[in-house]
Amino acid sequence: MAPHTVLVVDDDKLTRFSLSKILGHAGYRIRQAASATEGMAAIEKERPGIVLLDILLPDRDGFAVLRAI
């Protein structure tokens, strides 16, 4: 069975790295995005099982991204 994909959307590089490392070691496939725009593009390309979404993103409010998803 293929592992679930987790998309980590956060403009803070250390947060993305830390979450990705922890979840990757737990067996999840990880995708990262540094902005709402990158996150939405990643979702259009491959729909993840889980999205970890920062609320304060530089280009769009995280709640707006959540509504769009």
Contacts in CASP RR format, 6 or more apart in sequence:
PFRMAT RR
TARGET T0000
AUTHOR 0000-0000-0000
METHOD contacts of the structure
MODEL  1
MAPHTVLVVDDDKLTRFSLSKILGHAGYRIRQAASATEGMAAIEKERPGI
VLLDILLPDRDGFAVLRAI
2 29 0 8 1.000
3 27 0 8 1.000
3 28 0 8 1.000
3 29 0 8 1.000
4 28 0 8 1.000
4 29 0 8 1.000
4 48 0 8 1.000
4 49 0 8 1.000
4 50 0 8 1.000
5 28 0 8 1.000
5 29 0 8 1.000
5 30 0 8 1.000
5 31 0 8 1.000
5 46 0 8 1.000
5 48 0 8 1.000
5 49 0 8 1.000
5 50 0 8 1.000
6 23 0 8 1.000
6 28 0 8 1.000
6 29 0 8 1.000
6 30 0 8 1.000
6 31 0 8 1.000
6 48 0 8 1.000
6 49 0 8 1.000
6 50 0 8 1.000
6 51 0 8 1.000
6 52 0 8 1.000
7 31 0 8 1.000
7 32 0 8 1.000
7 33 0 8 1.000
7 39 0 8 1.000
7 42 0 8 1.000
7 43 0 8 1.000
7 48 0 8 1.000
7 49 0 8 1.000
7 50 0 8 1.000
7 51 0 8 1.000
7 52 0 8 1.000
8 15 0 8 1.000
8 16 0 8 1.000
8 19 0 8 1.000
8 20 0 8 1.000
8 23 0 8 1.000
8 30 0 8 1.000
8 31 0 8 1.000
8 32 0 8 1.000
8 33 0 8 1.000
8 52 0 8 1.000
9 32 0 8 1.000
9 33 0 8 1.000
9 34 0 8 1.000
9 35 0 8 1.000
9 36 0 8 1.000
9 38 0 8 1.000
9 39 0 8 1.000
9 42 0 8 1.000
9 51 0 8 1.000
9 52 0 8 1.000
9 53 0 8 1.000
9 54 0 8 1.000
9 57 0 8 1.000
9 65 0 8 1.000
10 16 0 8 1.000
10 19 0 8 1.000
10 34 0 8 1.000
10 52 0 8 1.000
10 53 0 8 1.000
10 54 0 8 1.000
10 57 0 8 1.000
11 34 0 8 1.000
11 35 0 8 1.000
11 54 0 8 1.000
11 56 0 8 1.000
11 57 0 8 1.000
11 58 0 8 1.000
12 54 0 8 1.000
13 34 0 8 1.000
15 54 0 8 1.000
16 32 0 8 1.000
16 34 0 8 1.000
19 52 0 8 1.000
20 30 0 8 1.000
20 32 0 8 1.000
23 30 0 8 1.000
24 30 0 8 1.000
28 50 0 8 1.000
31 42 0 8 1.000
31 46 0 8 1.000
31 48 0 8 1.000
33 39 0 8 1.000
33 41 0 8 1.000
33 42 0 8 1.000
35 57 0 8 1.000
35 58 0 8 1.000
35 59 0 8 1.000
35 60 0 8 1.000
36 57 0 8 1.000
36 59 0 8 1.000
36 60 0 8 1.000
36 61 0 8 1.000
36 62 0 8 1.000
36 64 0 8 1.000
36 65 0 8 1.000
37 59 0 8 1.000
37 60 0 8 1.000
39 65 0 8 1.000
40 65 0 8 1.000
40 68 0 8 1.000
42 48 0 8 1.000
43 51 0 8 1.000
43 69 0 8 1.000
51 69 0 8 1.000
53 62 0 8 1.000
53 65 0 8 1.000
53 66 0 8 1.000
54 62 0 8 1.000
55 61 0 8 1.000
55 62 0 8 1.000
55 63 0 8 1.000
56 62 0 8 1.000
57 65 0 8 1.000
END
